């Protein structure tokens, strides 16, 4: 269930409790605004951001699993709720600008119509205690190729001439200057409206006049006039991806908000069957190197009302009075306007809101972390370093620590890879000192046994030294030396497992710095690692020499398991084609047979090499709970 759907269930408790904790004066929205920062969100696009939805369709679908959890929070008796904590201004609204408290009526098809702002505003308003202002700027029939063209992507001479030729067929008096003015006209209008609305907040919304302003997000829902552009279609809309990337950079610059979360709402007219190259181009924008992380592509085709579409295809919208009545319960327009489905427009807004909230949560977590890079830990003769992830504020009590070991098949990978950053920032924000380490690697790829001969047991020794380093410097970094854990993925998953299960008397102990300190860990999370290397090598290699089999056995975590091993949380995905999920099952079975505490979580559909937030299942709460249980006793 999207996180926003949980808030309305608690709404009757959340707000009153919050207000009582502050003072009864906070029942005034004006007083609340004076004490808070106003979170401002921009909702921008063409006709489907304008909105053609009929809110009465939400009454029709009140028992739908996606509507039911929030339906009651949208109503005030028989009327639609008017929020006292979410405001909206819509300067570009057809037939005149409109502003006020959020309720129905901010769409463009009928007095009470809705667009994505309705679900978005309720989602954000239910989730945060700060006052919220939505600035909606949208015009129907506008393209990114011409109308919203960003300043950093000016049209070429050939584009201008082709457009001039096309427009002169309709109006021979069209000039080249007329064409140049069209390119980016609505981009410039959007920025003008945005700045004017920000400046007008104190006078337009007196309740907010003394509040600080924070631009908290931007939602872009547009594309119909570009998907039908034959020139763009020829190169699978690659130009759209490029232009939208530049649009995002330009908007952030023009609004002086370089880290502003940005949501791209999927164009999904016609639903899932109509997904294709254009939707891929939209999604690819969020994958551009400099936009990854705070640009989010949000699928919406799942919310297209297929039941309404069936009635549309049966011509109920122009049929008998009885058929029209049936149609009007679910539909209101043509497929290119999502059939005017209030359900669809609402759920799209909810999805956009959820995406913004998750982005803000991620940003908040990252801001709660200090990072110290490239700390030497292996001695002067070694180039490998570690990165420390520390809670932003020093705890009054000692903090447990966690060693993070990267993957890469024992010959590649890096401590600063995205997976390791995700783990480090997540766990540091949860109150842990984390050390993401580089360690000795094989010089090149080869078969499993060949790589092991080159680096084993040196790679294990580096992991052991990292644990000892943390204990050595416990005072410096405020570490609880009695409670240290380890986590790693793939090759790192293998190494943290060996680190956890090898005893200091097993003959594999490191010689080197800090030998007076223990290298034992008190909890371990091996993620999709190889744990019985003999089984894995025999499946992958044509033959194993006696020496190969011996080193594989010695390097296998399962070799060293006994009842004294620390608790293990083992994670693996069913779609892993690099390391079979059977490897984690073998490890779990061996631990259970030895009566060592172990939990195995298999993530359905997850591939090899995921971090703590694979799209199939958010694992942050699970992993943090595990470490809290065993390291924060």
CORQUIPE-V748202 format. One line per field, one symbol per residue. ss: DSSP state (A for helix, B for strand, O for the rest). burial: 1 if it has 24 or more other C-alpha atoms within 12 Angstrom, else 0. Layout:
ss = ???
burial = ???
This chain:
ss = OOOAAAAAAAAAAAAAAAAAAAOAAAAOAAAAAAAOBBBBBBBBBOAAAAOOBBOAAAAAOOOOAAAAAAAAAABBOOBBOOOOOBBBBBOOOOOOOBBBBOOOOOOOOOOOBBOAAAAAAAAAAAAOOOOBBBBBBBOOOOOOOOOOOOOOOOOOAAAAAAAAAAAAAAOOOOOAAAAAAAOOAAAAAAAAAAAAAAAAAAAAOAAAOOOBBBBBBBBBBOOAAAAOOAAAAAOOOAAAAAAAAAAAAAAAAAOOOOOOOBBBBOOOOOOAAAOOAAAAAAAAAOOOOOOOOOBBBBOOAAAOOAAAAAAAAOOAAAOOAAAAAAAAOOOOOOAAAAAABAAAAAAAAAAAAAAAAAAAAAAAAAAOBBBBBBBBOOOOOOOOBBBBBBBOOOOOOOBBBBBBBOOOOOOOOOOOOAAAAAAAAAAAAOOOBBBBBOOOOOOOOOOAAAAAAAAOOAAAAAAAAAAAAAAAOAAAAOBBBBBBBBBBBOAAAAAAAAAAAOOOOOOOOOOOOOOOOOOOOOBBBBBOOOOOAAAAAAAAOOOOOAAAAAAAAAOOAAAAOOOOOOBBBBBBBOOOOOOOOAAAAAAAAAAAAOOOOBBBBBBOOOOOOOOOBBOOBBOAAAAAAAAAAAAOO
burial = 011110110010001000000000010011111011111111111111111111111110110001101111110000011111111111111000011111111111100111111111111111111111111111111111111111101110000100110000000000000011111111111110110011001000101110111111111111111110000100011111111111111111001000111111111111100000111111111101001011111111111111111011000110000000011111111111111111111111111111111111010011011110001111000001111111110000011111111111111111111111111111111111111111111100001111111011111111111111111101001111111111111111111111111110000111011100111111111111111111111000000100011011111111111100111111111101011111111111111000011111111001111111100010110011011101110
